[in-house]
Amino acid sequence: MADSVDPGAVPQFTLSSGSKIPCIGMGTFGSDKYAPPEVSAAVAGAIRFGYRLFDCASVYGNEDLIGQVFEEAFKAGTVKREELFINSKVWNDMHGRGDVLLSLAQTLKDLRLDYVDAYFVHWPFPNYHAPGCDGETRNPGSVPFSPDAFMTVWTQMERICDMGLAKHLGMSNMTIPKLEAVLPRCRIKPALIEMEQHPCFQQQELFDYCVKAGITVIGYSPIGSPNRPGRDKSPGDYADTEEPEIAAIAEAHGIHPALVCLKWAVQRGSIPIPFSVHEKNYQSNLRSVLSDPLTEAEMAAVKKAERNCRLVKGQVFLWPGAKGWEDLWDMDGKITPGPR
């Protein structure tokens, strides 16, 4: 690709292990809008363009096609396996004893890999929802977070790390109370954590907690996820790229507001994983971190764009008796218990 980016020019962060990870990657969640072939085609183009970090998950339903892309890229000499940083995640329906290994085995088969660079617990409880469900869907078997149940899963995660099937471990969709309950019990600490993060939902307290704990943050929905599923859209949601603070900075730099969100994330010290099937978009996303950084004044202005606007509320995971989606996120600083 004539106008491709030199992967070596993309800044990297250092994980607690000492390993390096690119400061920006490509997500592969096609939402309910993009079919697996469209997602895998974008991954193929992104590899050729210079992306080296890809964030996958079994529940996205496209790892088999993405695996074909990886295999073809290795065979063609476009990239070596060790040059890619590939994430995947165990889905909620595979939290039983022994199921984490089964889940990862399927992922490795689908992705045509011998190992993943990081494997995440996608959500911290076993509550399941069917792909493509609406926001009113509830599983009657859903349960609240349990530190003991989570540690049953995490012990399996540590085992796959011991086996060399995952180089690093990660958590996702956690809160400070949940982390405080489980981190002291972890034999192998998470190197990474994924959380929703964009200018209108910065999660500063959780971000600072993770940094202090030596956990590198990956931010999903980094531009506000305009193509998120309908179940995750609510009246009153803010659109990050339309907020005045972001729009003003974008105009000053002559760039799309989405790129302001990405620059802010990287300069803050987190890893955004935007997704687009459109070549011009994923190319400009990667280029955005190479030059023309935001000024200190602009970073401060983005901080003022905080609207506490959580987009992925997770209400489909609520258990019987839960009051609302807020119960998933321990809003009062304590783990929300189940009904008595």
PAVO-596430 format. One line per 3 residues: number of its first residue (from 1); for each residue x, y, z of C-alpha. Coordinates in nm, 2 decimals. Example, Ala and Ser with C-alpha at 12.3 -4.5 7.8 and 13.67 -1.06 7.14 Angstrom:
BEGIN
1> 1.23 -0.45 0.78 | 1.37 -0.11 0.71
//
This chain:
BEGIN
1> 0.00 0.00 0.00 | 0.18 0.31 -0.13 | 0.06 0.55 0.14
4> 0.08 0.30 0.43 | 0.21 0.40 0.77 | 0.54 0.26 0.90
7> 0.43 0.05 1.21 | 0.76 0.15 1.37 | 0.65 0.51 1.37
10> 0.34 0.44 1.58 | 0.41 0.52 1.94 | 0.39 0.23 2.19
13> 0.31 0.19 2.55 | 0.49 -0.04 2.79 | 0.29 -0.30 2.98
16> 0.36 -0.41 3.34 | 0.54 -0.71 3.19 | 0.78 -0.49 2.99
19> 0.62 -0.59 2.66 | 0.52 -0.32 2.41 | 0.18 -0.25 2.27
22> 0.08 0.00 2.00 | -0.09 0.32 2.13 | -0.39 0.27 1.90
25> -0.56 -0.04 1.75 | -0.85 -0.15 1.55 | -1.17 -0.28 1.72
28> -1.36 -0.56 1.54 | -1.71 -0.53 1.69 | -1.93 -0.48 1.38
31> -2.22 -0.40 1.60 | -2.55 -0.50 1.44 | -2.46 -0.30 1.13
34> -2.16 -0.47 0.97 | -2.14 -0.83 0.87 | -1.83 -1.05 0.94
37> -1.70 -1.03 0.58 | -1.70 -0.65 0.60 | -1.52 -0.65 0.93
40> -1.25 -0.90 0.81 | -1.20 -0.71 0.49 | -1.13 -0.40 0.70
43> -0.88 -0.59 0.92 | -0.70 -0.70 0.60 | -0.68 -0.35 0.48
46> -0.57 -0.23 0.82 | -0.28 -0.48 0.84 | -0.16 -0.36 0.50
49> -0.19 0.00 0.60 | 0.02 -0.04 0.92 | -0.21 -0.14 1.21
52> -0.05 -0.39 1.45 | -0.31 -0.41 1.73 | -0.64 -0.58 1.68
55> -0.91 -0.63 1.95 | -1.13 -0.93 1.89 | -1.39 -1.13 2.09
58> -1.57 -1.46 2.05 | -1.91 -1.30 2.08 | -1.85 -1.07 1.78
61> -1.91 -1.37 1.56 | -1.63 -1.29 1.31 | -1.31 -1.45 1.45
64> -1.31 -1.73 1.20 | -1.30 -1.49 0.90 | -1.05 -1.26 1.08
67> -0.84 -1.57 1.13 | -0.83 -1.63 0.76 | -0.70 -1.27 0.72
70> -0.43 -1.32 0.97 | -0.32 -1.65 0.81 | -0.31 -1.50 0.47
73> -0.11 -1.20 0.59 | 0.15 -1.43 0.76 | 0.18 -1.65 0.45
76> 0.22 -1.35 0.22 | 0.49 -1.20 0.44 | 0.29 -0.88 0.49
79> 0.34 -0.92 0.87 | 0.50 -1.16 1.11 | 0.29 -1.31 1.39
82> 0.52 -1.16 1.65 | 0.46 -0.81 1.50 | 0.09 -0.82 1.58
85> -0.07 -0.77 1.92 | -0.40 -0.97 1.92 | -0.66 -0.96 2.19
88> -0.96 -1.18 2.24 | -1.22 -1.23 2.52 | -1.41 -1.50 2.69
91> -1.78 -1.44 2.67 | -2.03 -1.45 2.96 | -2.17 -1.80 2.87
94> -1.83 -1.96 2.92 | -1.77 -1.87 3.29 | -1.81 -2.23 3.42
97> -1.53 -2.45 3.55 | -1.31 -2.55 3.26 | -1.50 -2.33 3.01
100> -1.23 -2.06 2.98 | -0.99 -2.31 2.82 | -1.26 -2.43 2.59
103> -1.35 -2.08 2.49 | -0.99 -1.99 2.42 | -0.93 -2.31 2.23
106> -1.21 -2.22 1.99 | -1.08 -1.87 1.96 | -0.73 -1.99 1.87
109> -0.87 -2.23 1.62 | -1.09 -1.96 1.46 | -0.81 -1.70 1.46
112> -0.56 -1.96 1.34 | -0.31 -1.87 1.61 | -0.10 -2.06 1.87
115> -0.15 -1.79 2.13 | -0.32 -1.45 2.19 | -0.13 -1.16 2.32
118> -0.40 -1.08 2.57 | -0.71 -1.26 2.68 | -0.99 -1.07 2.86
121> -1.29 -1.16 3.08 | -1.54 -0.97 2.87 | -1.79 -0.89 3.15
124> -1.74 -0.97 3.52 | -2.04 -1.20 3.55 | -2.19 -1.49 3.36
127> -2.51 -1.31 3.25 | -2.59 -1.38 2.89 | -2.77 -1.20 2.61
130> -2.85 -1.33 2.27 | -2.67 -1.16 1.98 | -2.88 -0.88 1.83
133> -3.12 -0.86 2.12 | -3.30 -0.54 2.21 | -3.25 -0.33 2.52
136> -3.55 -0.48 2.70 | -3.42 -0.84 2.68 | -3.34 -1.00 3.02
139> -3.21 -1.35 3.11 | -3.40 -1.48 3.41 | -3.09 -1.67 3.52
142> -2.87 -1.35 3.55 | -2.70 -1.29 3.88 | -2.51 -1.00 4.04
145> -2.14 -0.98 4.06 | -1.97 -1.23 4.30 | -1.60 -1.20 4.38
148> -1.58 -1.57 4.45 | -1.75 -1.65 4.11 | -1.52 -1.41 3.93
151> -1.21 -1.56 4.09 | -1.32 -1.91 3.97 | -1.30 -1.76 3.62
154> -0.98 -1.57 3.69 | -0.80 -1.88 3.82 | -0.87 -2.04 3.48
157> -0.74 -1.73 3.31 | -0.42 -1.77 3.51 | -0.39 -2.13 3.40
160> -0.41 -2.04 3.03 | -0.14 -1.78 3.09 | 0.08 -2.05 3.26
163> 0.02 -2.27 2.95 | 0.15 -1.99 2.72 | -0.18 -1.97 2.54
166> -0.22 -1.60 2.64 | 0.08 -1.37 2.69 | -0.12 -1.13 2.91
169> -0.45 -1.12 3.09 | -0.71 -0.85 3.10 | -1.03 -0.75 3.26
172> -1.31 -0.55 3.11 | -1.62 -0.35 3.22 | -1.50 -0.34 3.58
175> -1.55 -0.08 3.86 | -1.32 0.03 4.14 | -1.52 -0.17 4.40
178> -1.50 -0.48 4.19 | -1.13 -0.44 4.13 | -1.07 -0.38 4.50
181> -1.25 -0.71 4.57 | -1.05 -0.92 4.33 | -0.71 -0.77 4.26
184> -0.56 -0.88 4.60 | -0.67 -1.23 4.52 | -0.51 -1.25 4.17
187> -0.19 -1.46 4.14 | -0.14 -1.30 3.80 | -0.25 -0.94 3.78
190> -0.43 -0.81 3.48 | -0.19 -0.62 3.25 | -0.48 -0.45 3.07
193> -0.83 -0.33 3.13 | -1.09 -0.23 2.88 | -1.34 0.03 2.97
196> -1.57 0.27 2.79 | -1.38 0.59 2.74 | -1.45 0.90 2.53
199> -1.45 1.27 2.60 | -1.81 1.27 2.72 | -1.74 0.97 2.95
202> -1.39 0.99 3.07 | -1.41 0.77 3.39 | -1.12 0.97 3.54
205> -1.14 0.81 3.88 | -1.13 0.45 3.74 | -0.86 0.55 3.49
208> -0.64 0.69 3.77 | -0.70 0.38 3.98 | -0.58 0.15 3.70
211> -0.28 0.37 3.62 | -0.18 0.36 3.99 | -0.22 -0.02 3.99
214> 0.00 -0.06 3.68 | -0.28 -0.16 3.45 | -0.28 -0.02 3.10
217> -0.62 0.11 2.98 | -0.78 0.03 2.65 | -1.07 0.26 2.58
220> -1.36 0.12 2.37 | -1.62 0.35 2.20 | -1.34 0.61 2.18
223> -1.54 0.85 1.95 | -1.87 0.78 2.12 | -1.97 0.47 1.91
226> -2.22 0.63 1.67 | -2.28 0.29 1.52 | -2.35 0.11 1.85
229> -2.65 -0.13 1.87 | -2.99 0.02 1.92 | -3.01 -0.13 2.26
232> -2.73 0.10 2.37 | -2.89 0.42 2.25 | -3.09 0.62 2.50
235> -3.26 0.96 2.49 | -3.03 1.23 2.61 | -2.71 1.06 2.50
238> -2.44 1.30 2.40 | -2.25 1.28 2.06 | -1.89 1.34 2.14
241> -1.80 1.47 1.79 | -2.07 1.73 1.81 | -1.98 1.88 2.15
244> -1.85 2.24 2.12 | -1.52 2.17 2.29 | -1.43 1.89 2.05
247> -1.56 2.08 1.74 | -1.36 2.39 1.82 | -1.03 2.19 1.85
250> -1.11 2.00 1.53 | -1.16 2.33 1.35 | -0.83 2.47 1.48
253> -0.64 2.16 1.35 | -0.84 2.12 1.03 | -0.94 1.76 1.12
256> -1.25 1.56 1.18 | -1.37 1.58 1.55 | -1.33 1.20 1.58
259> -0.96 1.24 1.54 | -0.96 1.49 1.83 | -1.11 1.21 2.05
262> -0.83 0.97 1.94 | -0.55 1.22 2.00 | -0.69 1.30 2.34
265> -0.71 0.93 2.44 | -0.35 0.85 2.34 | -0.20 1.17 2.50
268> -0.39 1.08 2.81 | -0.21 0.75 2.82 | -0.48 0.51 2.71
271> -0.52 0.30 2.39 | -0.83 0.37 2.17 | -0.96 0.09 1.95
274> -1.19 0.26 1.70 | -1.35 0.06 1.43 | -1.45 0.14 1.08
277> -1.50 -0.06 0.76 | -1.42 0.26 0.56 | -1.06 0.27 0.44
280> -1.04 0.65 0.46 | -1.16 0.64 0.82 | -0.93 0.37 0.96
283> -0.64 0.52 0.77 | -0.69 0.87 0.92 | -0.74 0.71 1.26
286> -0.40 0.56 1.26 | -0.23 0.87 1.11 | -0.39 1.09 1.38
289> -0.14 0.97 1.64 | 0.17 1.04 1.44 | 0.18 1.42 1.44
292> 0.00 1.74 1.53 | -0.07 1.67 1.90 | -0.32 1.86 2.11
295> -0.18 2.14 2.32 | -0.20 2.14 2.69 | -0.48 2.40 2.67
298> -0.67 2.18 2.42 | -0.63 1.87 2.65 | -0.77 2.08 2.93
301> -1.06 2.18 2.71 | -1.14 1.82 2.63 | -1.15 1.75 3.00
304> -1.43 2.00 3.02 | -1.63 1.80 2.77 | -1.70 1.54 3.04
307> -2.08 1.48 3.05 | -2.08 1.15 3.25 | -2.26 1.00 2.95
310> -2.22 0.62 2.97 | -2.33 0.47 2.64 | -2.29 0.10 2.70
313> -2.51 0.07 3.00 | -2.54 -0.31 3.00 | -2.90 -0.33 3.10
316> -2.94 -0.66 2.92 | -2.73 -0.82 3.19 | -2.95 -0.71 3.48
319> -3.06 -0.98 3.73 | -3.41 -1.03 3.86 | -3.48 -0.77 4.13
322> -3.22 -0.52 4.01 | -3.34 -0.16 4.01 | -3.18 -0.04 3.69
325> -2.86 -0.04 3.48 | -2.68 0.17 3.75 | -2.67 -0.15 3.97
328> -2.42 -0.29 3.73 | -2.17 -0.01 3.79 | -2.16 0.02 4.17
331> -2.26 0.39 4.16 | -2.25 0.44 4.54 | -1.89 0.30 4.57
334> -2.00 -0.05 4.68 | -2.06 -0.37 4.50 | -2.44 -0.38 4.44
337> -2.58 -0.69 4.61 | -2.85 -0.91 4.47 | -3.20 -0.93 4.61
340> -3.24 -1.08 4.96
//
